Amino acid sequence: MRQQKLARCLALAATAAWVMPAGAQPAVPSPTPPATGATARPDAASLPDRSILPIPRPPFDGQIGESALDSRPDSHVPARAPAGAPNLLLFMGDDVGFAMSSTFGGPVPTPNMDRLAARGQVYNRFHTTAICSPSRAALLTGRNAHNAGVGYLSDIAAGFPGYGGRILPETATIARILRGNGYATAMFGKHHNVPTEERSAAGPFDSWPTGLGFDYFLGFPAGDSDQFSPILYRGTSRVDPDEGHGQMLDTRLADDILRWVHNQKAGAPDKPFLVYWAPGSTHAPHQAPADLIARFRGQFDQGWDRLRVETFRRQLAQGIVPKGTRLTARPGEIPAWDSLSPAQKAFAARTMEVAAAQLVFQDRQLGRVLDELQRMGQLDNTLIALVQGDNGASGEGGPAGTIDELRSMGRNDEDPAWLEANIDRLGGPLTYENYPAGFAWAMNTPLRWTKQYASMLGGIRNGLILSWPGHVAHPGTVCSEFGHLVDIAPTMLEAARVPVPRMVDGAVQKPMDGRSLLPSLSRCEADRPRTQYFEMTGKVGLYHDGWFLSGDDDRVAWKNLPPGGTHPVTHWALYDLAHDFSQSTDLAAKQPERLNEMMAVWQAEARRNGVFPLDHRQGPGRANPAAMFAGGGKHFDFWGKDVSVPALGRPMLFGRSFTLDADLVLDKPDASGVVVALGSHFGGWSLFLDRGHPAFVWAQSTDPREMARVRAAATLPAGATKLRLRFVSRGFGSGAEAILSSAGEELARVSLPSAILLPAGGGETLDVGRDLGVTVTDYATPHGNIEGDVPRVAVDFD
């Protein structure tokens, strides 16, 4: 056993990065930091070869005799980060529009972002990809999203090179590169780059943060998370549901960052860190502490039309937008505020109050981390890149807004009376809200449209703050140099004086598509030449040396095309962004030759990056219902009461008829708890025991008209027993029926309003013997833990 342990240790040591110690041969460059905007160029002979990761171990240079007393050990030591390498803090918000925070002229006070901007530099022409997963892939890899394999949401992968939903081995992340060069690396929050089928304990875990170069991860792998009852993972293991009880998600993430940094600096004080913090707010659900929501009461009663004008004036005064910028007009698909009824206005204004409170709460947590880094003496040695959002503000709530985002996505047919009845619940645990598209449009002032629009600046332009004390020539200023998410990785690697490797873990690397923004800290070049393509669900754009090509298909963000798809017409437009900051004036008719040239460049960039084939469908419209419901076999077994698998994985327990048989061992005749639960009360169902009585709840949403509930009159006995759920679907457009029985005797049945529901939120699971995350219903036991055992559940589809 001791020999095996020694062999494992030696094997691990053989894979480590090795260099000569400082006493034998200089292993790092001079500790003098590079000049602002310049790349350090130390003598190459003094450095390890960082172009291959792991850094190859040099040949053994010691001497081995028969006795250790007559031997000399190897002089090489594991590679360290270059001397003087700073800590790196990378922060990216979620669905925060260009004009939401006070830092960029918005109506929401963000004092901690403001103070970061005051000591750093603000970028008002920085760009994202228009939606979650691709933006995160571009940020982490420095490659265009399609080039990295993530051209769309990782939840809905497709069999084309640009749309596999997984970050490719040949596009190693900044975390993997820095870890291989002596950095400690940790990620906190949203990692929307794991395909749905890889989110269970079965793995594989290559696409999880710990498989992409992060030493440590606390967060969630889905597109959104409940702020009150999040489903979190530490590494790849699910966090105990009682951990952090009573704390909101953003607080828990900040707490864990501080804990990790404290321990990292205690264990290796001279080792720099990379912290990547992606809180997931202000993506739906908009949820926040009640006292912060109350703070904004009445502040948005003027509505989105006036709010946009007010924001625009502040932006002009702050220099966020240049003089001469035009405030673009409201799209016809978004209603005028004055056309709303008083009840509609009240509901809409409250949703905006909640979203504002959520951003303020996020900013508070940022302030806590900044304050602690300052107290530790680390802040001045930390390069901070704060990207305010991964795309524009989300208009997916539609014209009316929603209290159940996933249920309404693509439909927007919630009963107005039900929305208005929930006004005092907004921001709390009983709503999964997103504000109306009108407020999303206002949060993108002065730009056009919202999230999903790669063809419009409102979908792809987000605020950036770079802060690195001693390296910013003009702190507190606005830089109008073009930037993109692909620039962040090169920026941080240059600051760390680490090269882009040519090979990582045996995979030859693609060149990075971005370029460092460090030079702009000393000299901002607004007219610096640049070409950058954009594409999202068939909406396309191209920036080329100050000009912008827009190709739009007229699909609004809150509508989906059917799974069969269509071939919509693309409408092309041309804008001179060097003189038209807000994309207000189409010059295509006046400059047809330039339009054709730009279209040719876009085609070339699209082919180079794997953008084709274009798919104009959004969200569930891209899913293949036949494959979703028919794939993976007809029989499934679950062996134990502690099983959880992705709610939208296989088996998909809705939509088609099935029989579920559960073996139970109950502690007592009035036992309570879950047998099987899917999703949450925002979308899900639960088969459970209520003091011995078998019961079933179906919830398409929290609207009572979209719910069904039944409780058997009989009880199940203590000890070994069985319970059957028979789910009978009447078809996709019709309802269904649930029948409960035991030992061949029917106990209860209930008609369901639909055979289809969308388990919500994004990280919810199918649970056996418990109901984790947001529960489907209230239970007599914590988390619906069953009082007994569920040795086996068998599912058979018709």
N, C-alpha and C positions, 0 to 999 in steps of 0.2 A: 504493500500500500504506500509506504514512504517513497519507494522508487517511482511508482506511478505518479505521485504528487510532484516529485522533483521533475519528472519528465514533462508534466503539464506546465510547470513554471518555466522550464527551459524553452518549451515551445512558444509560450507567450512572449518570453523575452526576445526570442528570435524574430518576432514580428514587430518589435518596437522600433521607434526611430532613434538612431544613434549618431552621435557626433563626438569629436574630441573634446575633452574638458578644457576649460579656459587656461589651465596651467600648462597643458601640453601643446595645444594649438588653438588659436582663437576660433571659437565656434559661433560667435555672433558678431554683428557689426558694432561699430563704435556706439556708445550709449547716447551720443549727441542726436537729438531728434532731427528728422529731416525738415528743411524749410517748408513753410506753408505752400501746398500745391506742388511740391517737387517730390520725386521719387528718390530715395536714398540709393546710392550706388557704391556699396562697400566692395572691397577686394573680393572677387569671386572665390579665390583660393581659401579665404578665411571662413567660408560658409559651407554648410552641408548642402547637398543637392536636394533642394526642396521641389524639384520638378516632378518627382515620383513619390507617391504616397502609398503605403507607408515609406518614409525615408529609408532607403536600404541600409542595413547594418554594415559598417565597414569590416574588412577582414580583421580577425583577431590579431592584435599586435603585442600580446603578452608572451609569456614563456611558461610552459607547463613541464614541471619535473615530477618525480614520483612523490615528492613531499611538497606540501603547500609552502613550507619554509624555504624551499629551493625554487619556488615559482614566482612569477610576476603576473598579476591580473591584467586583464584588458583595460586600456586607458579610456575607452569610449564610454560615454554616458548618453542616456536618452536625450533627444533633441529638445531644446527649449525654444520658446518664442524669441524672436529677435530682441535684442536689448532695447529698452525704451518703448516696446510695443504697448499701445494704450489698451485699456479696457474698451469694450464695444457694447453699446446698448442700442438695440434695434427694436423700435416700437412701431406697430402698425394697427390702427383702429379699423373699424368695420362699418361700412356703409355710411361713413361720416362724409357728408358732401363738402365741396370746396368752400362753402360760405356758412358753415354751421358754427364754428368756434369764433370767439372774439379775436383770436390771433389773425384770422383772415377776414375780419370785418363782420362776422356773424353775430347773431343775437344771443348766443349762449356764452356766458362768461367762463373762460378757461384760464385762470390766472397762472397756473403752473406751466401750461404751454406758452403763455405770454412771456413768462420770465425766461423760459428756455430760448424763445425767439430773440429776446433782448440781448442775450449773451452769445447768440449764434447768428445764423442767416436764414431768412425765409425764402422759399422758392415758390413763385406763383405760376410757373409753367412746367410743373411736374406732372407726370402721367402714369396711369395704371392700365389695366387691361379690360375693365368694365365689369368684371365679376370675380367671385371669391377665389376658387382654386387656381385658375391661371395666374392671377396676381401674386399669389403666395409662391407658386413655382418660379415665376420670374424673379421675385425678390430674393429667394434663397439661392438660386443658381446663377444669376447674372445672364441667363439665356432667355430668349423670347419663349413665351409659354408653349407654343406649338413645338418649337425646337427642343424643349425639355420634355415633351410628351404629354403636356397637360393643357390642351387647347380649350377644354371645357371643364365642367364640374367633374370631380373625380368620382362622384356618386354614379354617374352615367357614362361609363367608359364605352368607347367604340373601337372597332378593329381596324383603325387606321393609325399610322405612325404618330401623327400629331394629336391624337385623342385617346391614348391608352389610359389616361388617368393616373399614371405613376411617373414620378420623376425618374428620368433615365439614369442608368449607371454612368453614362458618358457625359452627364451634366451634374457633376458632384456639387453638393451644396457648400455654401460658405462655412457651415458648421463642420462639415467633414474636412475641408481644407485647413481650417484653423485648428481643429483638434489634432490633426496630423502635424501641425507646426507648433505645438506646445501650449495651446490655449485650453482652458476649461470652458465647456460649452453647455448651455442650458436653455430650454425653451419652456414658455409658460403660456397657456391659452389655446387658441384655436389653430388646429392643424387640419385644414380641409384638403388634404392631399393623399388620403387613404381610400381606395375603392371600398364600397360598402361590404363586399364579400370578404374583405381582409380585416374587418374590425372585430372579429371574434377571437376567442382564446386559441383557435386553430391556426391563426396567422395566415400567410407569412407576415413578418413584421419589417420587411425591408423598406416599406414606405412610411413606417412610423418614424417620428423624430429620432428615436434611438437607433433606427436603422439608417438614418441620413446624416449622422455625425454628431448628434447631441448626446452628451454624457447623461443628461438628466432631462426629464419631461414631466410636467404636470399640466394637464389640460384635457381637451376633447378633440376627437378626430373627425367630427361631423361639421356641417355647415352652420349650425347655430346651437345655442344652449339656453336652457332655462336658467335665470339668474338666482332663483330661490332654491331649486332642487336640481342642481346640475349632475350629470353623469360624467365623472372625471376618471382619468387614468393617470397613474404614476408609473412612468416607463410604459409597459404594455399591460399592466395589471389594474383592474378596476379598484378605485378608491372606496373604502368602506363608506356606506351611505350615511353613517352617523358622524363622520369626520366633518368638522366645520359647520355642524348644525347651528342654524340661526344666523349664519353669516352669508352675505351675498357673494356671488362668484368673483366679482372684481376685487373685493377685499381679500378673499382667499388667495387669489393669484398674487397680489402684492405681498401678502404675508409670506408666501412661499418663496418669492424672489428674495426677500430680505433674509429669510432663514438660510437659503442656499448661498447667497453672497457672504453672509457671516461665516458659514462653515467653510466655504471655498477659500476665503482669505485667511482663515485660521489654519487650514491645512497646508496652504501654499501661498504665503503672503506675496511672493514676487511673481506669481503666475497670473497673467492677464486673463480676463474672462470675456466671453461673448454671451450676452443675455438677449434672447429674442423673445419679445413680449407682445402677444397678439390677443388682446382681451376679449374680442368677440362682440363688444358693444361699440356702436349702436345698431347692430344688426337686430332684427326682430328675434325674440320678443323684446319690446321696449318695456323694461321693468326697472324700478328704482325705489329708493326709500321714500316713504310717504311724506316726510318733512321736506324733502327736496322738491317733490312734485308740487306741494302746496306753495313753495317759494315762487313758482312761476304762474300761479293762478292769475288769469286775466291778461297775461303778457302777450298772448297771441290772438286775442279776440279781434284784432284788426284784420286777420286773415292773410292768406299767402300773397295776394296781389300787393297790398300795402307793405307787407313785411319785406318783400323783394326790393321794393323801392328804398325802404329804410336801410337795408343791408347794403345796397349799391352805393348809397351816399357815404356810408361809413368806409366802404372799400376805397372809394375815391379819396377820402380824407386821409386814410392810412397809407395810401400808395400801393395797396394790394392790387388794384387794377389801374392801368395808366389813364391819364387824361385823354379824353376823346373816345373812350370805350362806350359802346352803345349797350343799353339794357335790352336784351332780346325779349321778344313778345311771348306771351303765354300761348302754348299750343292749344288748338281748338278742342282737343280731346280732354283737356283739363278744364273743369268748369270754373267760371268766374266766382270769386268768393261771394259776391253780392247775389248770385243766383241760388245760394243755398238757403234752406229754411232755418229758422232759429235753432231748432233741435239739431240739425246737421252741423251748423256752425259750432254749437256747444260741444258736440262730440269731437269734431275735428280739432278744435282748439285744445281740448284736454289731451288728445293724443300727442300734440306737439309739446305740451307742457311736460308730459312723461318723457318724451325723447330728449328734451333739453335737460331734465333732471338726470337722466342716465349719463349724458355726456359730462355733466358737472361731477357726478360721482366717479366716473372714469378719471377725470382730471385730478380729483382729490387723491386717488391712489397713485397716480403718477407723481404728485407732489410728495407723498410719503416716501417713495423710493428715492427721489432726488434729494430730499432732506437727509435721508440716511446715508446715501453716498457722500454727501457733503460732510456729515458728522464723522464718517470713517476716513476722510481725507482722500477719497477716491474720485470725486466728481471732476476735479480739474484734470485728471488723467483718464477721462472717459470721453470717447467720441460717441455722440448720441445722434442717431438718425431717427427722426419721428415722422412717419408717414401717416397723415391724419385719417386716411381711409384706403381701402383696397379697391374702391370704385366710387362712383358718385352716389349720392343719397338714393335710397331705394324707392321707386314708384310702384313696387309690386303690390302695395296695398290697394291699388286702384283708386278711382275717383272718390270713393266713400271712406277708404280706410278699412281696417279689419281688426277684429279681436282674436282671430285664429288664423294666422298667416298661411300655414300649409294647407289647411282645409279650404281656404279661399283662393289659393294661387291658381290663376288661369280661369277662375269662375267669377269671383267677386259678386256673389249672389246672396250674401248674408242679409237676413231680414233687417231693414233699417230700424224697426222697433226694438229688435233684440240688441242691436249696437247701442242704441240710445239708453236702453235699460241697464247697460253695463258701464255707464260713464263713471260711476264712482268706484268701480273695480279696476279701472285702467291703471296699469303700472304695477298691479299686484299679482299674486300667484294664480289668479283665476282667469287671466287674459294673456294672450300671446299676440299682442297688438303690433300693428305697423300703421303709421300715419297715412293719410290720403296722399295721392301723388302730387297734389298741389303744394303741400308742405315740403315734399322731397324736391320738387322743382325750385321752391324758394331757398332750400338749403344748398342749391347749386348756383346761386346768383353769381354773376350775370349770365351764366352759360345756358345752353339749350339742353333740355331733356334730363335724363336720369341714368341710374345704373342700368346696365345691359347695352347701352348705346355706345358701341365702339365708333360709331359714325358721328357722334356729337360730343362736344367737350364736357357736357354735363355728366357723361358716363365715364370719362377717362381722365379728367383733370382733378387732381387732389393736391392739397397743401403738403409741403415738406419743410421740415426744420432740420438743419444741420448745426450742431453745437459742439465745439472742441476748443476750450479756452486756450488762448495763445496762438491759435491757428486761423482765426477769423480776422481778416484785415479791417472790416467795417461791421462790427457787431450791431445787431438790430436793424439791418437794412434788408431790402427786398431784392432778390436776384431774379432776373427774367430769362436766364439761360434755360434752354430746353433740357428737361430731365425725364427719366423714365425709371421704373422699378428695376430694370436690368442694370442700372448704374450703381445701385447700392452695394452689391457684392464687390465690384471692382474698387469702389471708394473705400470700403473697409479693409480690403486686402492691401491697398496702397498704404493706408494709415498704419497697418500692422507690419508693413514691409515684407509681405509674403507674396510670392509669385503665384500666378495661375498655373497649376500643375498640368503637365501633359499626359500624365497617367495617374489614375487613382484606383486602387484595389484591382489592378489588372485591366481596367477599362481605359482605352485611349480617349482623352477628353475632347469635346467640341470646344472651339474658341468661345469665349464669352462675347455676347452681343452688346453688352453695355460698356461704358467707359467711366473712369473715375471722375467724380465731381470735386475732388479735393482742390484742383487748380482754381475752381470758381470761388473758393473761400478767400483767395487773395485777389483774384481778378475775374469778375463776372462778365462773361461774353454773351450778350443776348442774341447776337447774330452768328454764333458759332455754327458752322455747317453740321447738319444732322439729318439722317433719314430713319424713320421709324414707322413700321406698319402697325395696324390695329385690326382685329377681327373678333367678333363675338356673335354667335348665332346668325351668321350671314350678314350682319351689319359690319361695314368695313370702313377703315380710315387709313390715311397715309399722311404723315408729316414729312415734308422734304424742304429743308432750307427756308423755313418761314411760311410755306404754303401748306394748305391742308385739303386733301381730297376726302370727300364724304360720300359713301355709298349706303343708302338706307332703303329698307324693304317695307317701311310703313307699319310694321308690327309694333304695337305699343307694349310697354314692359309688363303690363298686367294681363296680357292675353297670350295664350299658347296656340300654336298650330296643331292640327290633329296628327296622331302618330303616322298616318298615311302621308302627311306632308303635302306641300305645294311647291311650285316653282315661282315665287313672287318676283315681281319686277323690281330691279334695283334702280333707284333714282340717284343720279350722280350730281354732286355740287362741288364747287371750288371756292376756297376762302384764302385771303391774304392775311394770315394771322400776325404777320409782322406789323400790320397796321389795323388789324381788326381782332382785338384780343378776345372778344366774346363770340366769334363765329357768326356774325350778324348778317353779312352781305354776300350772297352767292354771285360769283363772277364767272361761272361756267359759260354762260352765253356770250360774254365779252371776250373770253380767252379760251376758245375751243382747242387751240393747239396745245396750250399748257395743260388743259384738262386731259387730252389724249396722252401726253407725255407722262403725267402723273398716274394715269391708269396703267400704263405700261410698267412703270416702276413698281406699282402695287402688285401687279401680276408676278413680276420677277421676285419680289420679296416674299410673296405668299408661297410661291413654289420652293424657294430656298429654305423656308422655315417649316414646310409641311402643313400649311394651312388648308389645303384642299384635301377632301371635298368639303364644300360649304354645306352646312346644315342649318336651315332657318328655324328649326323647331326649338322650343325652349322648355326646360324642366321636364315634367312628366310626358310631354309630347314626344320626347326623344326615346322614351322607353317603349319596348315591344311587349304589349300585354300578353301575347301568346307565349313568348319566351319566358316572361316573368312568372306566369302562373303554371306553365306546363313543364318547365325545366327542373332538373334535379331529382327526378323520381317521384313515386307516389306514396312511398312508405318512409316514415321517419320515427326514430326512437330518441327519447331523452331520458337519461339514466340518473336521476337524482334531483333534489329540490333546490340545488344551487346552480342551475344551468341558466345562462343568458346568451342569446345570440342576437344579431342585428334584426330589428323589426322588419326591415325591408329586404332581408336576406331570404334564404330558403330554409324551411318551408314558409310560403307566404299565406298566412292563415286568414284570408278573406278573399272574396271575389269568386271562388268556386267551391263546390260542395266538398265537405270532408267529415270524417268521424274521428273524434279524439277520445281515446280511452286512457284513463288515469288510474293507476294502482295507488291506493292511499293506505297509510297506517296512522290512525288518528289517536291522539293522546287521551281524548275524552269525548263523550257523546255530543257535547256542545262546543266542539273545536271550531276555531275560526282561522281564516287565512286563505291565501291564494293557492289555487291549483296551477293555473296557467294564466298569465296576463300579457297582453300585447299593447305597447304604446302607452298612452296617457289619456287623461280626460279631454285633451284637445283633439284626440283622435286615437281610438283604441277599443279594446274589449277585455273583459276579465271574467274568468270562471273561478268562483271562490266559494268558501263556506262562511256563512254568517251564523255563528253560534249553533253549528251543526247543520243548518239548512243550506243545501246547494243553491247557488245564486249565479246569475249571469247579468252583466251590464255591457251594453253596446253604446259607444259614443262616437258619432262622426264629428261632433264638436261639443261645446258646452251648452248649446241651445237645446232645451228640453224636447223640442219637436224633432231633433235629430238624434235622440237617445232612446234606448229601450232598456227595461229592467224587469227581471223576474226573480222571485224567490220561492223555492219549493215549500210546501206546507210540511212535508216530511223531513226528518233528519237522518243523517248517516250514523251508524253505530261506531263506538270506539273500536280500535284495533284495525285489522286488515279489512278493507272494503274497496269498492270500485265505483267510479263515476264516469259517465259517458256524456260527451257533448256532440250532438249531431247538428252540423251547420248545413243548411240547404239553401243554395243560391238559386234565385229565379232568373238570373242573368244580369249582365252589366247595367242595364237600364231599369232594373226592377229591384224589388226588395229581397228579403231573405227570411229564414226562420231558424231559430235556435231551439233545440229540444234537449232537455236534461233527463237522464235516466240512470238507473242503477239496478243491477241484477235483473235486467230485462223488463223492469217496471218504469214506465214514464213518470217523471216527477214534476216536470213543468215545461212549458213551451212559451215562446214569445215571438211575435212578428217584428222584423227589423225594417227600418225605413229604407235601407239600401244594403246591397251585398258588398259594397265597396266603401272603404275608408282609407285615409292616409295617416298611418301612425305618426304622431307628432309629439315632440319636436324631433329634430334631425338625428339625435343620438339615442333615441329611445330603443328599447329592446323587447324581445320576447323572453319572458322570465317564467321559470318554473319554481313554485313554492314561495314566491315573493313578488313584489311589484316595485322595482327600483326606479329611480328618477322621479318624474312626476307621475303620481298614481292615476289609475283609471277611475277609481272611486275611493270613498273612505272605507277603511277597514277597522276591525276591532283590535288588530294587532299592529305594531309598528312595521311600516313598509309591507304590510300584508303577510308577514312571516307566518307560515302555516304552523299550527300547533300539532305537530306530528311529522310525517315524512311523505314524500312522493317518490317512491322507489323507481317508478317508470311511467312515462307518458308515451303513448303510441299514436301517431297520426297517419291516417290513410285517406288519400284523396280518391274521389269517385273515378 
